[in-house]
Amino acid sequence: MLKQVSQAVIDNESRDLILSGHAKAIAGEAGQIYRDISQSDHGIDAEIEFKDYSGNASGKRLYLQLKSGDSYLYDRQRDKSEVFQIKKPRWAEYWIAQAYPVMLVIRNSAGRIRWINATKYLQDKKDAGDWPVTQIVFEAEDFDAPNIIKLRRQILGPPPERIAT
């Protein structure tokens, strides 16, 4: 009963706060630097800066667009794909123009958090002549520490070999 009452009073602002907290915790679990971006109305809510293999800030980062709730994805009937509708066309232009990847992160009502590289998806569509893009097929993976670390390795490259002295 208490769970039903608590879920009923969780509004959009609360869901966004929960996702932001989870994203911060997951980035911390991965040992990386998480920063909220205060002007999030432009399509980017936070960033993760990767630490280099010595544990220092590397300057390499990615941006997060956080969305919480079941209304952000729908199942497309013709192919059963999950689809994110880009409600603000300026987001696609903004995300593709960034110096670092923009990851679309969506948390559903069951608490599962997944992400996709929105910048890569949009750039691939643009390169194929399919522009403007109004939706993203959400073929996502879990947003968790192992996947952050995997992406870090892709961006930073493999760790340097230790040289015996």
C-alpha positions in Angstrom: 0.0 0.0 0.0 2.8 2.4 1.0 4.6 1.7 -2.3 1.4 2.5 -4.3 1.0 5.8 -2.5 4.6 6.8 -3.0 4.5 5.9 -6.7 1.4 8.0 -7.2 3.0 11.1 -5.8 6.2 10.9 -7.8 5.8 13.7 -10.3 8.0 14.5 -13.3 10.4 16.7 -11.3 10.9 13.9 -8.8 11.5 11.3 -11.6 14.1 13.6 -13.1 15.8 14.0 -9.8 15.8 10.2 -9.2 17.4 9.7 -12.6 20.0 12.4 -12.0 20.9 10.8 -8.7 21.2 7.4 -10.3 23.3 8.7 -13.1 25.7 10.4 -10.7 25.9 7.2 -8.6 26.6 5.1 -11.7 29.3 7.4 -12.9 30.9 7.4 -9.4 30.7 3.6 -9.4 32.6 3.6 -12.7 35.2 5.9 -11.1 34.5 8.8 -13.4 33.6 12.5 -12.9 30.0 13.5 -13.1 28.8 17.1 -13.4 25.2 18.4 -13.6 24.7 21.2 -16.2 22.5 23.9 -14.7 21.1 25.2 -18.0 19.6 21.8 -19.0 16.8 23.3 -21.1 19.0 23.2 -24.2 19.1 19.4 -24.5 22.0 18.5 -22.3 21.6 17.8 -18.6 25.0 16.5 -17.4 28.4 15.4 -18.4 30.8 12.6 -17.5 34.5 13.4 -17.8 36.7 10.4 -18.0 39.7 9.9 -15.8 42.9 8.9 -17.6 44.6 5.7 -16.6 46.5 7.5 -13.9 43.3 8.7 -12.3 43.5 12.3 -13.5 40.8 14.2 -15.4 41.5 13.6 -19.1 39.5 16.4 -20.7 37.6 13.7 -22.7 33.9 13.6 -21.9 30.4 12.8 -23.0 27.2 14.6 -22.4 24.0 13.2 -21.1 20.4 14.0 -22.0 18.3 12.5 -19.2 14.7 11.4 -19.6 12.6 9.6 -17.0 9.3 8.0 -17.6 7.5 5.6 -19.9 6.1 8.3 -22.2 9.5 8.9 -23.9 9.5 5.6 -25.8 6.8 4.0 -27.9 6.7 0.7 -29.7 6.6 1.2 -33.4 4.0 -1.2 -34.8 5.6 -2.1 -38.2 8.8 -3.5 -36.7 8.3 -3.5 -32.9 11.2 -1.1 -32.4 11.3 1.2 -29.4 11.4 4.7 -30.6 12.2 8.0 -29.0 10.4 11.0 -30.6 12.6 14.1 -30.9 10.0 16.6 -29.7 12.2 19.6 -30.1 13.8 19.7 -33.6 16.6 21.9 -32.3 17.8 19.1 -30.1 19.0 17.0 -33.1 20.9 20.0 -34.5 22.3 20.8 -31.1 23.3 17.2 -30.2 25.1 16.6 -33.5 27.0 19.9 -33.2 28.7 19.0 -29.9 32.4 18.3 -29.6 31.6 15.3 -27.5 29.1 12.5 -27.8 25.6 13.2 -26.5 24.1 10.1 -24.9 20.4 9.8 -24.6 19.6 8.2 -21.2 16.1 7.0 -20.4 14.8 5.5 -17.1 11.5 3.6 -17.3 9.0 3.3 -14.5 10.4 -0.1 -13.5 13.8 1.7 -12.8 15.7 0.3 -15.8 18.1 2.8 -17.2 19.5 2.5 -20.7 21.4 4.7 -23.1 22.3 5.2 -26.7 24.8 7.5 -28.5 22.4 10.0 -29.9 25.2 11.9 -31.7 26.4 8.8 -33.6 22.8 7.8 -34.5 22.0 11.3 -35.8 25.3 11.6 -37.7 24.8 8.2 -39.3 21.3 9.4 -40.5 22.7 12.7 -41.7 25.5 11.0 -43.6 23.0 8.7 -45.3 21.0 11.7 -46.4 18.1 11.1 -44.0 17.8 14.6 -42.5 16.1 16.1 -40.6 15.7 13.3 -38.1 12.6 13.3 -35.9 13.1 10.1 -34.0 15.7 7.7 -32.7 15.3 4.0 -32.8 16.3 3.2 -29.2 18.5 0.2 -29.6 20.1 0.9 -26.3 22.3 -0.8 -23.7 22.1 -0.6 -20.0 23.5 2.6 -18.4 25.7 1.0 -15.8 29.3 1.2 -14.6 30.7 -1.6 -16.9 29.2 0.2 -20.0 30.7 3.6 -18.9 34.1 1.9 -18.5 33.7 0.2 -21.9 32.9 3.6 -23.5 35.8 5.2 -21.6 38.2 2.6 -23.1 36.8 3.3 -26.6 37.3 7.1 -26.2 40.7 7.0 -24.4 42.1 3.9 -26.1 43.7 1.0 -24.3 45.7 1.6 -21.2 49.4 2.1 -21.8 51.7 -0.8 -21.5 53.8 -0.8 -18.3 57.5 -0.5 -19.1 59.7 -2.7 -16.8 62.6 -0.7 -15.3 
